[in-house]
Amino acid sequence: MAYIINKGFNRAELGYWVAKGHWNQGYCTEAAESMLKYGFYKLDLHKITATHITRNPASGKVMEKIGMKREGIFRQHVIKWDKYEDTISYGILRKEWES
């Protein structure tokens, strides 16, 4: 788990990677929830975002489980293994997370 923090806009981007042998055990969801709590309460962020490539819908499900809302798609936004990939962006505001 990691954050890329933009202090000027009071937001951060959450990123994660889980080894295949640990998929479907809830580790990522639990850690991501902890990162939201840390970001909103300790870093006093206004918004936290995250993205995933479209062929990894399981990552999007984690984002939805922690309360993030789908905000948009970026076409051919990244290159992975020499192939352009679309990404889907999610976000959550502090007031949404607290409610």
N, CA, C and O atoms as CSV, one atom per row, in Angstrom:
chain,resi,resn,atom,element,x,y,z
A,1,MET,N,N,0.835,-1.178,0.000
A,1,MET,CA,C,0.000,0.000,0.000
A,1,MET,C,C,0.875,1.235,0.000
A,1,MET,O,O,1.931,1.274,0.631
A,2,ALA,N,N,0.420,2.228,-0.711
A,2,ALA,CA,C,1.180,3.473,-0.777
A,2,ALA,C,C,0.257,4.621,-1.135
A,2,ALA,O,O,-0.818,4.422,-1.701
A,3,TYR,N,N,0.686,5.810,-0.800
A,3,TYR,CA,C,0.003,7.044,-1.179
A,3,TYR,C,C,0.927,7.876,-2.054
A,3,TYR,O,O,2.140,7.889,-1.845
A,4,ILE,N,N,0.366,8.559,-3.018
A,4,ILE,CA,C,1.017,9.676,-3.684
A,4,ILE,C,C,0.217,10.888,-3.245
A,4,ILE,O,O,-0.952,11.028,-3.603
A,5,ILE,N,N,0.844,11.769,-2.468
A,5,ILE,CA,C,0.125,12.872,-1.834
A,5,ILE,C,C,0.328,14.163,-2.612
A,5,ILE,O,O,1.446,14.504,-2.996
A,6,ASN,N,N,-0.769,14.871,-2.837
A,6,ASN,CA,C,-0.750,16.196,-3.444
A,6,ASN,C,C,-1.245,17.168,-2.388
A,6,ASN,O,O,-2.451,17.373,-2.246
A,7,LYS,N,N,-0.319,17.770,-1.645
A,7,LYS,CA,C,-0.688,18.666,-0.549
A,7,LYS,C,C,-1.387,19.920,-1.047
A,7,LYS,O,O,-2.229,20.474,-0.341
A,8,GLY,N,N,-1.054,20.378,-2.251
A,8,GLY,CA,C,-1.677,21.582,-2.798
A,8,GLY,C,C,-3.174,21.442,-2.995
A,8,GLY,O,O,-3.915,22.418,-2.879
A,9,PHE,N,N,-3.621,20.230,-3.291
A,9,PHE,CA,C,-5.042,19.969,-3.491
A,9,PHE,C,C,-5.650,19.143,-2.360
A,9,PHE,O,O,-6.827,18.786,-2.412
A,10,ASN,N,N,-4.843,18.837,-1.332
A,10,ASN,CA,C,-5.316,18.118,-0.148
A,10,ASN,C,C,-5.935,16.763,-0.512
A,10,ASN,O,O,-6.994,16.384,-0.011
A,11,ARG,N,N,-5.243,16.056,-1.393
A,11,ARG,CA,C,-5.721,14.732,-1.807
A,11,ARG,C,C,-4.537,13.796,-1.985
A,11,ARG,O,O,-3.381,14.217,-2.014
A,12,ALA,N,N,-4.863,12.509,-2.105
A,12,ALA,CA,C,-3.820,11.504,-2.327
A,12,ALA,C,C,-4.374,10.407,-3.223
A,12,ALA,O,O,-5.585,10.206,-3.313
A,13,GLU,N,N,-3.458,9.698,-3.885
A,13,GLU,CA,C,-3.828,8.536,-4.679
A,13,GLU,C,C,-3.345,7.292,-3.948
A,13,GLU,O,O,-2.181,7.191,-3.561
A,14,LEU,N,N,-4.248,6.360,-3.772
A,14,LEU,CA,C,-3.962,5.099,-3.106
A,14,LEU,C,C,-3.576,4.067,-4.154
A,14,LEU,O,O,-4.238,3.944,-5.184
A,15,GLY,N,N,-2.506,3.327,-3.892
A,15,GLY,CA,C,-2.100,2.263,-4.791
A,15,GLY,C,C,-1.768,1.003,-4.011
A,15,GLY,O,O,-1.346,1.073,-2.857
A,16,TYR,N,N,-1.960,-0.151,-4.642
A,16,TYR,CA,C,-1.654,-1.416,-3.972
A,16,TYR,C,C,-1.370,-2.501,-4.986
A,16,TYR,O,O,-1.772,-2.418,-6.146
A,17,TRP,N,N,-0.673,-3.509,-4.528
A,17,TRP,CA,C,-0.385,-4.705,-5.301
A,17,TRP,C,C,-0.388,-5.871,-4.326
A,17,TRP,O,O,0.218,-5.792,-3.257
A,18,VAL,N,N,-1.064,-6.944,-4.687
A,18,VAL,CA,C,-1.152,-8.123,-3.825
A,18,VAL,C,C,-0.657,-9.335,-4.611
A,18,VAL,O,O,-1.086,-9.567,-5.742
A,19,ALA,N,N,0.232,-10.090,-4.018
A,19,ALA,CA,C,0.751,-11.300,-4.664
A,19,ALA,C,C,-0.389,-12.290,-4.911
A,19,ALA,O,O,-1.282,-12.441,-4.077
A,20,LYS,N,N,-0.351,-12.945,-6.034
A,20,LYS,CA,C,-1.432,-13.840,-6.460
A,20,LYS,C,C,-1.806,-14.882,-5.399
A,20,LYS,O,O,-2.980,-15.222,-5.257
A,21,GLY,N,N,-0.840,-15.376,-4.673
A,21,GLY,CA,C,-1.112,-16.374,-3.645
A,21,GLY,C,C,-1.934,-15.855,-2.472
A,21,GLY,O,O,-2.384,-16.636,-1.634
A,22,HIS,N,N,-2.130,-14.546,-2.409
A,22,HIS,CA,C,-2.879,-13.940,-1.304
A,22,HIS,C,C,-4.189,-13.289,-1.753
A,22,HIS,O,O,-4.828,-12.582,-0.975
A,23,TRP,N,N,-4.588,-13.525,-3.004
A,23,TRP,CA,C,-5.847,-12.978,-3.499
A,23,TRP,C,C,-7.028,-13.624,-2.778
A,23,TRP,O,O,-6.926,-14.746,-2.280
A,24,ASN,N,N,-8.145,-12.909,-2.729
A,24,ASN,CA,C,-9.423,-13.400,-2.198
A,24,ASN,C,C,-9.367,-13.785,-0.723
A,24,ASN,O,O,-10.096,-14.674,-0.281
A,25,GLN,N,N,-8.506,-13.120,0.032
A,25,GLN,CA,C,-8.432,-13.385,1.468
A,25,GLN,C,C,-8.785,-12.149,2.292
A,25,GLN,O,O,-8.730,-12.184,3.522
A,26,GLY,N,N,-9.148,-11.053,1.616
A,26,GLY,CA,C,-9.568,-9.851,2.314
A,26,GLY,C,C,-8.442,-8.942,2.775
A,26,GLY,O,O,-8.695,-7.901,3.382
A,27,TYR,N,N,-7.193,-9.323,2.493
A,27,TYR,CA,C,-6.062,-8.515,2.956
A,27,TYR,C,C,-6.067,-7.118,2.343
A,27,TYR,O,O,-5.847,-6.127,3.039
A,28,CYS,N,N,-6.316,-7.044,1.057
A,28,CYS,CA,C,-6.270,-5.765,0.360
A,28,CYS,C,C,-7.381,-4.839,0.852
A,28,CYS,O,O,-7.141,-3.655,1.086
A,29,THR,N,N,-8.574,-5.361,1.007
A,29,THR,CA,C,-9.689,-4.550,1.498
A,29,THR,C,C,-9.396,-4.026,2.894
A,29,THR,O,O,-9.612,-2.845,3.168
A,30,GLU,N,N,-8.914,-4.876,3.768
A,30,GLU,CA,C,-8.603,-4.463,5.136
A,30,GLU,C,C,-7.513,-3.390,5.157
A,30,GLU,O,O,-7.626,-2.394,5.871
A,31,ALA,N,N,-6.475,-3.601,4.380
A,31,ALA,CA,C,-5.383,-2.623,4.348
A,31,ALA,C,C,-5.841,-1.310,3.725
A,31,ALA,O,O,-5.472,-0.239,4.208
A,32,ALA,N,N,-6.640,-1.374,2.662
A,32,ALA,CA,C,-7.129,-0.157,2.011
A,32,ALA,C,C,-8.031,0.644,2.953
A,32,ALA,O,O,-7.955,1.872,2.983
A,33,GLU,N,N,-8.869,-0.028,3.708
A,33,GLU,CA,C,-9.709,0.663,4.701
A,33,GLU,C,C,-8.837,1.378,5.730
A,33,GLU,O,O,-9.133,2.507,6.121
A,34,SER,N,N,-7.779,0.733,6.162
A,34,SER,CA,C,-6.858,1.354,7.120
A,34,SER,C,C,-6.174,2.572,6.513
A,34,SER,O,O,-5.963,3.576,7.193
A,35,MET,N,N,-5.829,2.482,5.234
A,35,MET,CA,C,-5.197,3.615,4.566
A,35,MET,C,C,-6.159,4.794,4.434
A,35,MET,O,O,-5.737,5.945,4.550
A,36,LEU,N,N,-7.447,4.529,4.193
A,36,LEU,CA,C,-8.427,5.619,4.146
A,36,LEU,C,C,-8.505,6.304,5.503
A,36,LEU,O,O,-8.488,7.532,5.591
A,37,LYS,N,N,-8.590,5.511,6.548
A,37,LYS,CA,C,-8.662,6.062,7.905
A,37,LYS,C,C,-7.431,6.925,8.190
A,37,LYS,O,O,-7.553,8.040,8.698
A,38,TYR,N,N,-6.264,6.414,7.866
A,38,TYR,CA,C,-5.021,7.164,8.073
A,38,TYR,C,C,-5.023,8.457,7.247
A,38,TYR,O,O,-4.674,9.525,7.749
A,39,GLY,N,N,-5.415,8.346,5.998
A,39,GLY,CA,C,-5.421,9.517,5.117
A,39,GLY,C,C,-6.364,10.608,5.571
A,39,GLY,O,O,-6.023,11.790,5.540
A,40,PHE,N,N,-7.561,10.203,5.995
A,40,PHE,CA,C,-8.541,11.214,6.394
A,40,PHE,C,C,-8.292,11.755,7.796
A,40,PHE,O,O,-8.468,12.951,8.029
A,41,TYR,N,N,-7.890,10.908,8.728
A,41,TYR,CA,C,-7.723,11.372,10.112
A,41,TYR,C,C,-6.319,11.846,10.446
A,41,TYR,O,O,-6.168,12.840,11.156
A,42,LYS,N,N,-5.301,11.178,9.965
A,42,LYS,CA,C,-3.923,11.570,10.302
A,42,LYS,C,C,-3.358,12.601,9.330
A,42,LYS,O,O,-2.673,13.539,9.738
A,43,LEU,N,N,-3.652,12.420,8.034
A,43,LEU,CA,C,-3.140,13.361,7.032
A,43,LEU,C,C,-4.116,14.492,6.730
A,43,LEU,O,O,-3.772,15.442,6.027
A,44,ASP,N,N,-5.326,14.391,7.259
A,44,ASP,CA,C,-6.376,15.397,7.086
A,44,ASP,C,C,-6.662,15.679,5.608
A,44,ASP,O,O,-6.809,16.833,5.207
A,45,LEU,N,N,-6.739,14.610,4.803
A,45,LEU,CA,C,-7.024,14.745,3.380
A,45,LEU,C,C,-8.498,15.023,3.132
A,45,LEU,O,O,-9.354,14.675,3.945
A,46,HIS,N,N,-8.780,15.647,2.012
A,46,HIS,CA,C,-10.153,15.908,1.581
A,46,HIS,C,C,-10.668,14.792,0.664
A,46,HIS,O,O,-11.850,14.448,0.694
A,47,LYS,N,N,-9.760,14.230,-0.153
A,47,LYS,CA,C,-10.157,13.221,-1.133
A,47,LYS,C,C,-9.043,12.210,-1.327
A,47,LYS,O,O,-7.861,12.552,-1.273
A,48,ILE,N,N,-9.431,10.955,-1.553
A,48,ILE,CA,C,-8.490,9.896,-1.887
A,48,ILE,C,C,-8.989,9.226,-3.170
A,48,ILE,O,O,-10.167,8.892,-3.293
A,49,THR,N,N,-8.077,9.039,-4.117
A,49,THR,CA,C,-8.421,8.417,-5.387
A,49,THR,C,C,-7.619,7.129,-5.575
A,49,THR,O,O,-6.652,6.872,-4.859
A,50,ALA,N,N,-8.038,6.334,-6.543
A,50,ALA,CA,C,-7.316,5.120,-6.926
A,50,ALA,C,C,-7.738,4.759,-8.348
A,50,ALA,O,O,-8.831,5.120,-8.784
A,51,THR,N,N,-6.881,4.053,-9.064
A,51,THR,CA,C,-7.214,3.595,-10.411
A,51,THR,C,C,-6.832,2.131,-10.570
A,51,THR,O,O,-6.002,1.597,-9.835
A,52,HIS,N,N,-7.464,1.504,-11.552
A,52,HIS,CA,C,-7.066,0.133,-11.910
A,52,HIS,C,C,-7.219,-0.039,-13.409
A,52,HIS,O,O,-8.011,0.655,-14.047
A,53,ILE,N,N,-6.451,-0.973,-13.970
A,53,ILE,CA,C,-6.610,-1.246,-15.396
A,53,ILE,C,C,-7.899,-2.044,-15.591
A,53,ILE,O,O,-8.310,-2.810,-14.719
A,54,THR,N,N,-8.520,-1.850,-16.739
A,54,THR,CA,C,-9.845,-2.436,-16.959
A,54,THR,C,C,-9.856,-3.960,-16.932
A,54,THR,O,O,-10.883,-4.559,-16.615
A,55,ARG,N,N,-8.739,-4.594,-17.256
A,55,ARG,CA,C,-8.755,-6.065,-17.231
A,55,ARG,C,C,-8.461,-6.633,-15.848
A,55,ARG,O,O,-8.195,-7.826,-15.704
A,56,ASN,N,N,-8.510,-5.766,-14.826
A,56,ASN,CA,C,-8.365,-6.223,-13.440
A,56,ASN,C,C,-9.569,-5.745,-12.621
A,56,ASN,O,O,-9.415,-4.910,-11.730
A,57,PRO,N,N,-10.757,-6.264,-12.914
A,57,PRO,CA,C,-11.962,-5.797,-12.211
A,57,PRO,C,C,-11.959,-6.106,-10.712
A,57,PRO,O,O,-12.664,-5.445,-9.950
A,58,ALA,N,N,-11.179,-7.097,-10.277
A,58,ALA,CA,C,-11.125,-7.418,-8.842
A,58,ALA,C,C,-10.604,-6.226,-8.043
A,58,ALA,O,O,-11.042,-5.988,-6.918
A,59,SER,N,N,-9.681,-5.488,-8.621
A,59,SER,CA,C,-9.157,-4.307,-7.945
A,59,SER,C,C,-10.250,-3.250,-7.800
A,59,SER,O,O,-10.340,-2.580,-6.771
A,60,GLY,N,N,-11.067,-3.106,-8.817
A,60,GLY,CA,C,-12.202,-2.172,-8.740
A,60,GLY,C,C,-13.201,-2.581,-7.670
A,60,GLY,O,O,-13.803,-1.725,-7.022
A,61,LYS,N,N,-13.380,-3.878,-7.481
A,61,LYS,CA,C,-14.296,-4.348,-6.438
A,61,LYS,C,C,-13.790,-3.975,-5.054
A,61,LYS,O,O,-14.583,-3.653,-4.169
A,62,VAL,N,N,-12.475,-4.014,-4.860
A,62,VAL,CA,C,-11.907,-3.566,-3.582
A,62,VAL,C,C,-12.251,-2.096,-3.372
A,62,VAL,O,O,-12.677,-1.705,-2.285
A,63,MET,N,N,-12.068,-1.286,-4.402
A,63,MET,CA,C,-12.357,0.143,-4.302
A,63,MET,C,C,-13.821,0.388,-3.957
A,63,MET,O,O,-14.132,1.254,-3.140
A,64,GLU,N,N,-14.711,-0.365,-4.570
A,64,GLU,CA,C,-16.131,-0.228,-4.266
A,64,GLU,C,C,-16.435,-0.676,-2.836
A,64,GLU,O,O,-17.242,-0.045,-2.154
A,65,LYS,N,N,-15.804,-1.751,-2.377
A,65,LYS,CA,C,-16.030,-2.249,-1.016
A,65,LYS,C,C,-15.661,-1.221,0.041
A,65,LYS,O,O,-16.288,-1.162,1.099
A,66,ILE,N,N,-14.639,-0.406,-0.241
A,66,ILE,CA,C,-14.210,0.586,0.753
A,66,ILE,C,C,-14.942,1.920,0.570
A,66,ILE,O,O,-14.598,2.912,1.212
A,67,GLY,N,N,-15.940,1.939,-0.299
A,67,GLY,CA,C,-16.801,3.112,-0.431
A,67,GLY,C,C,-16.452,4.072,-1.545
A,67,GLY,O,O,-17.092,5.115,-1.684
A,68,MET,N,N,-15.453,3.745,-2.342
A,68,MET,CA,C,-15.095,4.632,-3.441
A,68,MET,C,C,-16.145,4.560,-4.543
A,68,MET,O,O,-16.798,3.536,-4.742
A,69,LYS,N,N,-16.287,5.683,-5.255
A,69,LYS,CA,C,-17.229,5.758,-6.366
A,69,LYS,C,C,-16.450,5.860,-7.686
A,69,LYS,O,O,-15.421,6.529,-7.774
A,70,ARG,N,N,-16.971,5.185,-8.690
A,70,ARG,CA,C,-16.347,5.250,-10.020
A,70,ARG,C,C,-16.506,6.664,-10.569
A,70,ARG,O,O,-17.608,7.212,-10.585
A,71,GLU,N,N,-15.404,7.247,-11.016
A,71,GLU,CA,C,-15.435,8.628,-11.502
A,71,GLU,C,C,-15.191,8.748,-12.999
A,71,GLU,O,O,-15.598,9.740,-13.603
A,72,GLY,N,N,-14.548,7.779,-13.607
A,72,GLY,CA,C,-14.314,7.893,-15.040
A,72,GLY,C,C,-13.320,6.890,-15.560
A,72,GLY,O,O,-12.738,6.107,-14.809
A,73,ILE,N,N,-13.135,6.931,-16.873
A,73,ILE,CA,C,-12.216,6.024,-17.541
A,73,ILE,C,C,-11.205,6.856,-18.333
A,73,ILE,O,O,-11.559,7.860,-18.952
A,74,PHE,N,N,-9.961,6.430,-18.303
A,74,PHE,CA,C,-8.896,7.044,-19.084
A,74,PHE,C,C,-8.459,6.041,-20.139
A,74,PHE,O,O,-7.906,4.990,-19.816
A,75,ARG,N,N,-8.707,6.365,-21.395
A,75,ARG,CA,C,-8.419,5.445,-22.484
A,75,ARG,C,C,-6.927,5.384,-22.778
A,75,ARG,O,O,-6.262,6.413,-22.898
A,76,GLN,N,N,-6.412,4.165,-22.893
A,76,GLN,CA,C,-5.004,3.894,-23.204
A,76,GLN,C,C,-4.081,4.813,-22.401
A,76,GLN,O,O,-3.213,5.488,-22.953
A,77,HIS,N,N,-4.290,4.817,-21.103
A,77,HIS,CA,C,-3.646,5.755,-20.185
A,77,HIS,C,C,-2.286,5.285,-19.671
A,77,HIS,O,O,-1.445,6.110,-19.314
A,78,VAL,N,N,-2.062,3.978,-19.628
A,78,VAL,CA,C,-0.798,3.426,-19.141
A,78,VAL,C,C,-0.322,2.325,-20.087
A,78,VAL,O,O,-1.086,1.807,-20.900
A,79,ILE,N,N,0.946,1.986,-19.961
A,79,ILE,CA,C,1.502,0.854,-20.720
A,79,ILE,C,C,1.896,-0.222,-19.719
A,79,ILE,O,O,2.654,0.034,-18.784
A,80,LYS,N,N,1.379,-1.419,-19.922
A,80,LYS,CA,C,1.754,-2.563,-19.094
A,80,LYS,C,C,2.105,-3.710,-20.028
A,80,LYS,O,O,1.308,-4.095,-20.883
A,81,TRP,N,N,3.298,-4.248,-19.856
A,81,TRP,CA,C,3.792,-5.330,-20.700
A,81,TRP,C,C,3.662,-4.979,-22.183
A,81,TRP,O,O,3.151,-5.768,-22.977
A,82,ASP,N,N,4.130,-3.791,-22.541
A,82,ASP,CA,C,4.158,-3.296,-23.919
A,82,ASP,C,C,2.783,-3.149,-24.567
A,82,ASP,O,O,2.666,-3.165,-25.792
A,83,LYS,N,N,1.745,-3.006,-23.744
A,83,LYS,CA,C,0.393,-2.832,-24.277
A,83,LYS,C,C,-0.256,-1.634,-23.592
A,83,LYS,O,O,-0.193,-1.501,-22.370
A,84,TYR,N,N,-0.879,-0.768,-24.382
A,84,TYR,CA,C,-1.633,0.339,-23.796
A,84,TYR,C,C,-2.875,-0.197,-23.103
A,84,TYR,O,O,-3.580,-1.052,-23.639
A,85,GLU,N,N,-3.133,0.312,-21.914
A,85,GLU,CA,C,-4.266,-0.159,-21.109
A,85,GLU,C,C,-5.150,1.013,-20.708
A,85,GLU,O,O,-4.659,2.099,-20.397
A,86,ASP,N,N,-6.455,0.782,-20.717
A,86,ASP,CA,C,-7.403,1.746,-20.161
A,86,ASP,C,C,-7.394,1.618,-18.643
A,86,ASP,O,O,-7.200,0.527,-18.107
A,87,THR,N,N,-7.604,2.729,-17.956
A,87,THR,CA,C,-7.727,2.685,-16.498
A,87,THR,C,C,-9.067,3.273,-16.084
A,87,THR,O,O,-9.628,4.132,-16.766
A,88,ILE,N,N,-9.562,2.794,-14.959
A,88,ILE,CA,C,-10.800,3.312,-14.377
A,88,ILE,C,C,-10.439,4.006,-13.072
A,88,ILE,O,O,-9.715,3.460,-12.239
A,89,SER,N,N,-10.953,5.209,-12.914
A,89,SER,CA,C,-10.647,6.029,-11.745
A,89,SER,C,C,-11.794,5.982,-10.730
A,89,SER,O,O,-12.969,6.057,-11.088
A,90,TYR,N,N,-11.422,5.856,-9.476
A,90,TYR,CA,C,-12.374,5.875,-8.359
A,90,TYR,C,C,-11.942,6.955,-7.375
A,90,TYR,O,O,-10.772,7.337,-7.340
A,91,GLY,N,N,-12.884,7.444,-6.581
A,91,GLY,CA,C,-12.544,8.428,-5.564
A,91,GLY,C,C,-13.537,8.398,-4.410
A,91,GLY,O,O,-14.657,7.905,-4.534
A,92,ILE,N,N,-13.088,8.941,-3.289
A,92,ILE,CA,C,-13.957,9.073,-2.124
A,92,ILE,C,C,-13.578,10.363,-1.395
A,92,ILE,O,O,-12.401,10.660,-1.194
A,93,LEU,N,N,-14.592,11.108,-1.010
A,93,LEU,CA,C,-14.402,12.321,-0.227
A,93,LEU,C,C,-14.476,11.981,1.252
A,93,LEU,O,O,-15.136,11.019,1.645
A,94,ARG,N,N,-13.805,12.765,2.061
A,94,ARG,CA,C,-13.822,12.517,3.499
A,94,ARG,C,C,-15.252,12.489,4.041
A,94,ARG,O,O,-15.583,11.619,4.847
A,95,LYS,N,N,-16.103,13.424,3.616
A,95,LYS,CA,C,-17.478,13.466,4.134
A,95,LYS,C,C,-18.269,12.222,3.739
A,95,LYS,O,O,-19.158,11.801,4.480
A,96,GLU,N,N,-17.965,11.626,2.589
A,96,GLU,CA,C,-18.629,10.383,2.195
A,96,GLU,C,C,-18.154,9.232,3.072
A,96,GLU,O,O,-18.950,8.384,3.477
A,97,TRP,N,N,-16.862,9.203,3.364
A,97,TRP,CA,C,-16.304,8.127,4.161
A,97,TRP,C,C,-16.812,8.189,5.608
A,97,TRP,O,O,-17.022,7.154,6.239
A,98,GLU,N,N,-17.003,9.388,6.119
A,98,GLU,CA,C,-17.454,9.550,7.503
A,98,GLU,C,C,-18.936,9.230,7.683
A,98,GLU,O,O,-19.375,8.938,8.796
A,99,SER,N,N,-19.700,9.281,6.614
A,99,SER,CA,C,-21.152,9.047,6.772
A,99,SER,C,C,-21.511,7.585,6.730
A,99,SER,O,O,-22.685,7.234,6.848
